[in-house]
Amino acid sequence: MSYPAIKITFLGTGTSSGVPMIGCDCSVCTSADKQDKRLRSSILLQTAKTTIAVDSGPDFRYQMLRAGVKKLDAIIYTHAHKDHVAGLDDVRGFNYFSGKPMEIYGTEMTLEVIIREFPYAFTEQKYPGAPNIRHNIIATEPFYVGDIMITPILVWHLHMPVLAFRFGKFTYVTDANRVDEESREKIKGSDILVVNALRKEKHISHFSLSESITLVRELGIPEAYLTHISHQLGKHADVSEELPKGIQLAYDTLVLDLPAY
């Protein structure tokens, strides 16, 4: 099976509070290094034909503007926590210029929360200017958006099921602290893995830095990027020096160009 060339842009690499965190004057939050400025976690995938966002957090509007996105075909959701869905209302601009509803994809549980959070977007009688959204239920079967095949992969955020996504040889895992064996098999063979690494200390529902490194090694992935990072992890420059070969900290606006195969 052939797969198109994809441009991956990291729209955000921060945890739910972002970096800097409101009210914090730690060395990370006050750093002048732009790589220590982290919006809420999201990525953008672009082929010659298709553009997809993974999640639409509170920073969605600015992320779209910063990345110069003029056309968005769909948003696929990992889960329904606020830091991953709160910016959905801002699809109105895409509605206006495309004349089409925004296609969103998520599990039944995720979409139930989104409909509850944005009821005015899903009523039969919408007020003028309300976002136009068409929702699509997914589970773990592969599906297509345009020319991009997407394979959802179940991971666990403490007791909450979350979807990771594999796009060809690239896999994106955020908000997880456990990956069962069946899902590990679906990730194996990826050339690149993106995985959350909240901080160095153990956390109840996110991988720590050492746990993320262990996962990458156990899966045999040659290249990995860490995301969903909190200010507790440390400065980008300092942590980068500590990482083993093949593993890097992702940062906002980082671009990866994946060749067709």
Buried (B, 14 or more C-beta within 10 A) or exposed (E): EEBBEBBBBBBBBBBBBBBBBEEEEBEBBEBEEEBBBBBBBBBBBBBEEBBBBBBBBBBBBBBBEBBEBEEBBBBBBBBBBEBBBBBBBBBBBBBEEBEEBBBBBBBEEBBBBBBEBBEEBBEEEEEEEBBBBEBEEBEBEEBEBBEBBBBBBBBBBEEBEBBBBBBBBBBBBBBBBBBEEEBBEBBEEBBBBBBBBBBBEEBEBBBBBEBBBEBBEEBEBEBBBBBBBBBBBBBBEEBBEEBEEEBBBBBBBBEBEBEEE
